[in-house]
């Protein structure tokens, strides 16, 4: 059953990529290996390249490899991330570490060298970011305010 769900989800993602990028979809094969594909066999080879190493899924998730219009979860949608993960993020920020906090840093493109300071700054401002009346929008605004006030992290503030 899990395999069937994964196949259906992957097929859905592939169709999103294909809608914007032609029959082979976006990915390494389309962008770099066969960028000027016109024949059916070139599209098949490009699609095989895109799907064989997982680079199409990576491209859709990160908004790279020509998949910038796919609007994947890592493309730039920090507010959507906050909407979907606020409770778990609050738990992670309270302790200063965790998968959801790491994921937020990734979504916000925080450099690996700055992630420790990012986590510490949010933990130090926990009550401000996740106050009793906090919504996902106000929490995201406060995260950006905390970043803007930091000399080292202000380059990440929206």
Wavefront OBJ file of the C-alpha trace (Angstrom):
o trace
v 0.000 0.000 0.000
v 2.820 2.413 0.881
v 4.458 1.738 -2.479
v 1.204 2.519 -4.280
v 0.838 5.831 -2.417
v 4.447 6.730 -3.238
v 3.925 5.904 -6.928
v 0.754 8.007 -7.116
v 2.433 10.940 -5.313
v 5.494 10.765 -7.553
v 3.325 10.574 -10.661
v 1.428 13.650 -9.475
v 4.640 15.567 -8.892
v 5.956 14.518 -12.276
v 2.821 15.769 -13.994
v 3.250 19.159 -12.283
v 6.798 19.322 -13.620
v 5.720 18.210 -17.070
v 2.952 20.805 -17.325
v 5.499 23.621 -17.235
v 8.477 21.971 -18.912
v 7.322 19.746 -21.753
v 7.025 15.976 -22.026
v 10.193 15.118 -20.057
v 9.501 17.525 -17.211
v 12.151 19.557 -15.468
v 15.409 18.120 -14.188
v 18.993 17.389 -15.104
v 18.078 15.544 -18.315
v 15.938 18.371 -19.638
v 18.131 21.267 -18.537
v 21.653 19.972 -19.193
v 21.836 16.588 -20.931
v 19.119 17.044 -23.581
v 18.283 20.783 -23.509
v 17.210 20.926 -27.176
v 15.283 17.654 -27.362
v 12.883 17.508 -30.294
v 12.611 13.806 -31.100
v 10.527 11.359 -29.065
v 13.554 9.262 -28.098
v 15.357 12.374 -26.801
v 12.376 13.146 -24.566
v 12.382 9.541 -23.331
v 16.097 9.738 -22.543
v 15.673 13.119 -20.827
v 12.768 11.785 -18.738
v 14.784 8.686 -17.834
v 17.696 10.873 -16.762
v 15.360 13.122 -14.769
v 13.786 10.233 -12.903
v 16.638 7.755 -12.561
v 18.726 9.580 -9.969
v 15.944 11.435 -8.190
v 17.129 14.756 -9.575
v 13.653 15.712 -10.808
v 12.208 15.271 -7.316
v 15.121 17.246 -5.899
v 14.600 19.993 -8.470
v 10.887 20.276 -7.700
v 11.569 20.356 -3.971
v 14.353 22.914 -4.126
v 13.239 24.952 -7.129
v 16.425 24.176 -9.061
v 17.304 22.269 -12.277
v 14.772 24.262 -14.240
v 11.971 23.458 -11.787
v 11.772 26.953 -10.330
v 8.113 27.227 -11.324
v 7.217 23.973 -9.539
v 6.802 25.916 -6.261
v 8.028 23.051 -4.095
v 8.235 23.253 -0.322
v 11.812 24.508 -0.359
v 11.338 26.976 -3.191
v 10.641 30.021 -0.970
v 7.367 29.438 0.780
v 8.360 30.075 4.399
v 4.877 31.189 5.408
v 3.377 27.919 4.134
v 6.018 26.055 6.125
v 5.097 28.034 9.239
v 1.378 27.410 8.645
v 1.937 23.663 8.445
v 4.550 23.258 11.206
v 4.014 25.946 13.830
v 3.304 23.649 16.801
v 6.276 21.358 16.185
v 8.491 24.348 15.409
v 7.542 25.944 18.740
v 8.518 22.731 20.533
v 11.873 22.640 18.724
v 12.599 26.333 19.331
v 11.844 25.874 23.036
v 14.702 23.353 23.321
v 16.920 25.059 20.734
v 17.175 22.135 18.314
v 15.140 19.676 16.292
v 14.150 18.552 12.827
v 11.510 21.215 12.283
v 13.868 23.997 13.361
v 16.504 22.581 10.997
v 13.907 22.452 8.214
v 12.936 26.101 8.795
v 16.605 27.061 8.554
v 16.796 25.158 5.272
v 13.645 26.779 3.891
v 14.970 30.211 4.864
v 18.353 29.388 3.263
v 20.280 29.951 6.497
v 23.926 28.997 5.905
v 25.119 25.934 7.824
v 27.664 28.093 9.669
v 24.879 30.359 10.977
v 22.355 27.709 12.013
v 23.556 27.411 15.590
v 23.207 31.139 16.091
v 19.828 31.044 14.338
v 18.545 28.383 16.737
v 19.960 30.223 19.766
v 18.436 33.550 18.699
v 15.007 32.005 18.260
v 15.275 30.117 21.546
v 16.246 33.311 23.380
v 13.178 35.029 21.890
v 10.766 32.116 22.280
v 8.141 34.058 24.288
v 8.205 36.867 21.733
v 7.841 34.595 18.693
v 5.351 32.101 20.121
v 3.299 34.224 22.530
v -0.200 33.169 23.608
v -1.897 35.049 20.758
v 0.607 34.004 18.095
v -0.629 33.016 14.679
v 1.626 31.483 12.056
v 1.819 34.881 10.309
v 2.718 36.810 13.466
v 5.250 34.136 14.459
v 6.906 34.405 11.029
v 6.967 38.194 11.368
v 8.680 37.821 14.748
v 11.210 35.328 13.362
v 12.122 37.912 10.716
v 12.280 40.650 13.359
v 14.659 38.550 15.477
v 16.838 37.975 12.420
v 16.785 41.675 11.496
v 18.021 42.623 14.981
v 21.002 40.290 14.807
v 24.192 41.695 13.335
v 25.180 38.338 11.893
v 21.731 37.032 10.914
v 20.105 40.194 9.528
v 20.965 39.169 5.964
v 18.326 36.404 6.272
v 15.458 38.629 7.397
v 12.645 38.979 4.888
l 1 2 3 4 5 6 7 8 9 10 11 12 13 14 15 16 17 18 19 20 21 22 23 24 25 26 27 28 29 30 31 32 33 34 35 36 37 38 39 40 41 42 43 44 45 46 47 48 49 50 51 52 53 54 55 56 57 58 59 60 61 62 63 64 65 66 67 68 69 70 71 72 73 74 75 76 77 78 79 80 81 82 83 84 85 86 87 88 89 90 91 92 93 94 95 96 97 98 99 100 101 102 103 104 105 106 107 108 109 110 111 112 113 114 115 116 117 118 119 120 121 122 123 124 125 126 127 128 129 130 131 132 133 134 135 136 137 138 139 140 141 142 143 144 145 146 147 148 149 150 151 152 153 154 155 156 157 158
